[in-house]
Amino acid sequence: MTWLVVGLGNPGPTYASTRHNVGYLVTDVLAARTGGSWKKHKSGRADVIEGRLAGERAILGRCRSYMNESGGPVSTLAKFYDVEPDHLVVIHDELDIDYGMLRVKVGGGDNGHNGLRSIRQSLGTGDFYRVRVGIGRPPGQQSVHDFVLKPYSSAERKDLPTYVEEAADAVESLMTQGLEATQSAFNR
């Protein structure tokens, strides 16, 4: 069975180092682990790497659309590679989890996350795995929009590589060890 692992983010250099693009950062780590390089999918809606991850056949994906339009590319990839929601892993930023924390789960609502909302609408279900990478809440009166589209602070950038590696480890654990074991090892 093939796994589809999609990191959410916004395309282009303007957004590359923002909190909203942590899903892209995690898939870059996973891409290095496969030894593959990103190629434009024939649909033109995503970049993909086909390979093996933790011994499992996996397709890594990154949408070429903006976050709030992620559903179309994700559903296109799922159909193209014949991947059911029970083998779909979506990696995304999560405001309600402190920076440096991870949570892995299956199903649930979108909690105001436009990328998740779009995917749920396009797939007709929210029953897919999520690796939720905590970014915390904006300080003071800063708007959520501004916060997620700003780069990490200098203090956050120091720990970011370790944090992103851990999220990649959680994806591999989910694929090989299952949900319960992965939650026990990574949810905190």
Salt bridges, closest charged atoms under 4 A:
ASP28 OD1 - ARG62 NH1 2.60
ASP47 OD1 - ARG64 NE 2.77
ASP86 OD1 - HIS87 ND1 3.28
ASP93 OD2 - HIS20 ND1 2.92
ASP93 OD1 - HIS113 NE2 2.98
GLU94 OE1 - ARG132 NE 3.43
ASP96 OD1 - ARG137 NH2 2.70
ASP110 OD2 - ARG117 NE 3.60
ASP146 OD1 - HIS145 ND1 3.59
GLU156 OE1 - ARG19 NH2 2.90
GLU165 OE1 - ARG33 NH2 2.74
GLU166 OE2 - ARG188 NH1 2.61
ASP169 OD1 - ARG33 NH2 2.74
GLU172 OE1 - ARG33 NH1 3.01
